[in-house]
């Protein structure tokens, strides 16, 4: 007798190869339109599905989990972070949560390095000159940016992505400094030639470039508060490819407007996809570089994420512990 396939509801469109494999293995209900699911549609999905596959655009809170059907036993998040899911409530209702760690590390580190270069060397501004027919030829004092070699980079969060960024930074001649909840091993520090700061405040005040690479948790909400942003040097640059809520965006915008900081490179925002009109003005004035949350956007990375989701579902449905189970102690 053929075993019944579990009903798996996927909230956003995934790469074709991932969706095809899901259809082969599961009774997969796909989102062909790729529009974010409304709350009512999420409720319906959770009342019927055996497995829900949400993404960062889905907020799976306690209220939603309270309406889940008894058959829902797994939320296999398509993403590294799980700040969009109330993990504690899910576990209390007997629902296992998994994520897709590790597969986006190199892609996000690449984009972080790209933003550091883009802000420091005025790349987006320069890229507009020729299409706008504004170039009148080379000049020794025109479009001057800043050299990054020899500068101090302060990494906030020395996890997988922070370490991958540090490896790239060393190749560009940056001096690597970091603040982390826990100090990394001496071997890693030696390999990365990284200087540890127990005090985030002290590190921020001394850095030329600051990169935010820590996860979004209740403890990191506005970790870079208005007070801490004021510690930055006037010629410092800040880059964020983690989560928008980690920086007090209003305070950052205010400092950029007042020329109290040299520039910012942002791939994430506090209220995305909505962007502050004040921040957009700064972008047009070439005071900030912004990207539409594309730090992990490579086809290879998305396929790897999908494969991890499939492994987690299949392992769980076979009665085993999924390899990427998320527990509150990990957050």
CORHUVEN-V683917 format. One record per residue. PSI is psi in radians with two decimals (none if undefined). BURIAL is b if it has 16 or more other C-alpha atoms within 10 Angstrom, else e. Layout:
psi=PSI burial=BURIAL
psi=PSI burial=BURIAL
This chain:
psi=2.30 burial=e
psi=2.28 burial=e
psi=2.36 burial=e
psi=2.33 burial=e
psi=2.46 burial=e
psi=2.53 burial=b
psi=2.04 burial=b
psi=2.08 burial=b
psi=2.15 burial=b
psi=2.17 burial=b
psi=-0.35 burial=b
psi=2.84 burial=b
psi=2.34 burial=e
psi=2.93 burial=b
psi=2.52 burial=e
psi=-0.73 burial=e
psi=-0.59 burial=e
psi=-0.80 burial=b
psi=-0.68 burial=b
psi=-0.77 burial=e
psi=-0.66 burial=e
psi=-0.70 burial=b
psi=-0.58 burial=e
psi=-0.68 burial=e
psi=-0.55 burial=e
psi=2.95 burial=b
psi=1.43 burial=b
psi=2.21 burial=b
psi=1.95 burial=b
psi=2.77 burial=b
psi=1.60 burial=b
psi=-0.60 burial=e
psi=-0.41 burial=e
psi=0.27 burial=e
psi=2.44 burial=e
psi=2.42 burial=b
psi=2.36 burial=b
psi=2.82 burial=e
psi=-0.69 burial=e
psi=-0.66 burial=e
psi=-0.63 burial=e
psi=-0.71 burial=b
psi=-0.82 burial=b
psi=-0.72 burial=e
psi=-0.76 burial=b
psi=-0.33 burial=b
psi=-0.24 burial=b
psi=-0.49 burial=b
psi=2.63 burial=b
psi=-0.56 burial=b
psi=2.34 burial=b
psi=2.33 burial=b
psi=1.55 burial=b
psi=3.06 burial=b
psi=-3.06 burial=b
psi=-0.37 burial=b
psi=-0.08 burial=e
psi=2.18 burial=b
psi=1.88 burial=b
psi=1.48 burial=b
psi=-3.11 burial=b
psi=-0.68 burial=e
psi=-0.70 burial=e
psi=-0.75 burial=b
psi=-0.53 burial=b
psi=-0.30 burial=e
psi=0.08 burial=e
psi=2.55 burial=b
psi=2.82 burial=b
psi=-0.34 burial=e
psi=-0.30 burial=e
psi=1.97 burial=b
psi=-0.15 burial=b
psi=2.29 burial=b
psi=1.86 burial=b
psi=1.59 burial=b
psi=2.31 burial=b
psi=1.43 burial=b
psi=2.77 burial=b
psi=-0.86 burial=b
psi=2.67 burial=b
psi=0.45 burial=b
psi=-0.17 burial=b
psi=-0.01 burial=b
psi=2.34 burial=b
psi=1.52 burial=b
psi=-0.73 burial=b
psi=-0.81 burial=b
psi=-0.71 burial=b
psi=-0.83 burial=b
psi=-0.64 burial=b
psi=-0.38 burial=e
psi=0.19 burial=e
psi=0.40 burial=e
psi=2.12 burial=b
psi=2.49 burial=b
psi=2.35 burial=b
psi=2.85 burial=b
psi=-2.90 burial=b
psi=1.22 burial=b
psi=2.70 burial=e
psi=-0.54 burial=e
psi=-0.32 burial=b
psi=0.04 burial=b
psi=-0.98 burial=b
psi=-0.68 burial=b
psi=-0.78 burial=b
psi=-0.67 burial=b
psi=-0.67 burial=b
psi=-0.83 burial=b
psi=-0.61 burial=b
psi=-0.78 burial=b
psi=-0.67 burial=b
psi=-0.70 burial=e
psi=-0.67 burial=b
psi=-0.79 burial=b
psi=-0.71 burial=b
psi=-0.74 burial=b
psi=-0.82 burial=b
psi=-0.66 burial=b
psi=0.13 burial=b
psi=0.70 burial=b
psi=-0.86 burial=b
psi=-0.67 burial=b
psi=-0.79 burial=b
psi=-0.58 burial=e
psi=-0.32 burial=e
psi=-0.29 burial=e
psi=-0.88 burial=e
psi=-0.84 burial=e
psi=-0.56 burial=e
psi=0.11 burial=e
psi=0.79 burial=e
psi=0.01 burial=e
psi=2.18 burial=e
psi=0.24 burial=e
psi=2.94 burial=e
psi=2.52 burial=e
psi=2.46 burial=e
psi=-0.24 burial=e
psi=0.25 burial=e
psi=2.49 burial=e
psi=0.73 burial=e
psi=2.19 burial=e
psi=-2.61 burial=e
psi=2.40 burial=e
psi=2.43 burial=e
psi=-0.41 burial=b
psi=2.29 burial=e
psi=-0.15 burial=e
psi=2.83 burial=b
psi=2.18 burial=b
psi=2.14 burial=b
psi=2.02 burial=b
psi=2.12 burial=b
psi=1.73 burial=b
psi=1.72 burial=b
psi=0.93 burial=b
psi=-2.62 burial=b
psi=-0.84 burial=b
psi=-0.73 burial=b
psi=-0.72 burial=b
psi=-0.66 burial=b
psi=-0.67 burial=b
psi=-0.73 burial=b
psi=-0.68 burial=b
psi=-0.73 burial=b
psi=-0.74 burial=b
psi=-0.71 burial=b
psi=-0.66 burial=b
psi=-0.46 burial=e
psi=0.08 burial=e
psi=0.30 burial=e
psi=2.57 burial=b
psi=2.12 burial=b
psi=2.20 burial=b
psi=2.74 burial=b
psi=2.69 burial=b
psi=2.36 burial=b
psi=2.71 burial=b
psi=-0.67 burial=e
psi=2.43 burial=e
psi=2.41 burial=e
psi=2.97 burial=b
psi=2.69 burial=e
psi=-0.61 burial=e
psi=-0.73 burial=e
psi=-0.74 burial=e
psi=-0.74 burial=b
psi=-0.75 burial=e
psi=-0.72 burial=e
psi=-0.09 burial=b
psi=0.84 burial=b
psi=2.43 burial=b
psi=2.19 burial=e
psi=2.41 burial=b
psi=2.06 burial=b
psi=-0.59 burial=e
psi=2.01 burial=e
psi=-0.69 burial=b
psi=-0.82 burial=b
psi=-0.67 burial=e
psi=-0.82 burial=b
psi=-0.66 burial=b
psi=-0.25 burial=b
psi=-0.06 burial=b
psi=2.62 burial=b
psi=-0.59 burial=b
psi=2.36 burial=b
psi=2.25 burial=b
psi=2.25 burial=b
psi=2.03 burial=b
psi=0.37 burial=b
psi=2.79 burial=b
psi=2.76 burial=b
psi=2.02 burial=b
psi=2.97 burial=b
psi=-0.56 burial=e
psi=-0.40 burial=e
psi=0.07 burial=e
psi=2.16 burial=b
psi=0.66 burial=b
psi=-0.71 burial=b
psi=1.43 burial=b
psi=3.07 burial=b
psi=-0.70 burial=b
psi=-0.79 burial=e
psi=-0.65 burial=b
psi=-0.58 burial=b
psi=-0.33 burial=b
psi=-0.35 burial=b
psi=2.58 burial=b
psi=2.66 burial=b
psi=-0.48 burial=b
psi=0.29 burial=e
psi=2.73 burial=b
psi=2.44 burial=b
psi=2.42 burial=b
psi=2.41 burial=b
psi=2.00 burial=b
psi=0.30 burial=b
psi=-1.57 burial=b
psi=2.52 burial=b
psi=-0.59 burial=b
psi=-0.20 burial=b
psi=-0.47 burial=b
psi=2.42 burial=b
psi=1.66 burial=b
psi=-0.66 burial=b
psi=-0.76 burial=e
psi=-0.68 burial=b
psi=-0.79 burial=b
psi=-0.75 burial=b
psi=-0.73 burial=e
psi=-0.67 burial=b
psi=-0.72 burial=b
psi=-0.61 burial=b
psi=0.12 burial=e
psi=0.61 burial=e
psi=0.02 burial=b
psi=2.57 burial=b
psi=-0.62 burial=b
psi=2.98 burial=b
psi=2.52 burial=b
psi=2.00 burial=b
psi=2.25 burial=b
psi=-0.11 burial=b
psi=2.72 burial=b
psi=2.75 burial=b
psi=-0.64 burial=b
psi=0.59 burial=e
psi=2.55 burial=e
psi=0.00 burial=e
psi=2.36 burial=e
psi=2.37 burial=e
psi=2.24 burial=b
psi=-0.59 burial=e
psi=-0.66 burial=e
psi=-0.68 burial=b
psi=-0.65 burial=b
psi=-0.68 burial=e
psi=-0.62 burial=b
psi=-0.79 burial=b
psi=-0.49 burial=e
psi=0.10 burial=e
psi=0.62 burial=e
psi=-0.20 burial=b
psi=2.67 burial=b
psi=2.23 burial=b
psi=2.53 burial=b
psi=2.69 burial=e
psi=1.11 burial=e
psi=1.00 burial=b
psi=0.32 burial=e
psi=-0.57 burial=b
psi=0.21 burial=b
psi=1.32 burial=e
psi=2.58 burial=e
psi=-0.62 burial=e
psi=-0.75 burial=e
psi=-0.73 burial=b
psi=-0.66 burial=b
psi=-0.74 burial=b
psi=-0.70 burial=b
psi=-0.80 burial=b
psi=-0.68 burial=b
psi=-0.65 burial=b
psi=-0.71 burial=b
psi=-0.79 burial=b
psi=-0.76 burial=b
psi=-0.75 burial=b
psi=-0.75 burial=b
psi=-0.86 burial=b
psi=-0.74 burial=b
psi=-0.78 burial=e
psi=-0.79 burial=b
psi=-0.36 burial=b
psi=0.04 burial=e
psi=0.26 burial=e
psi=2.89 burial=e
psi=2.17 burial=e
psi=2.53 burial=b
psi=-0.41 burial=e
psi=0.69 burial=b
psi=2.42 burial=b
psi=2.29 burial=b
psi=2.67 burial=e
psi=-0.57 burial=e
psi=-0.29 burial=e
psi=-0.20 burial=e
psi=none burial=e
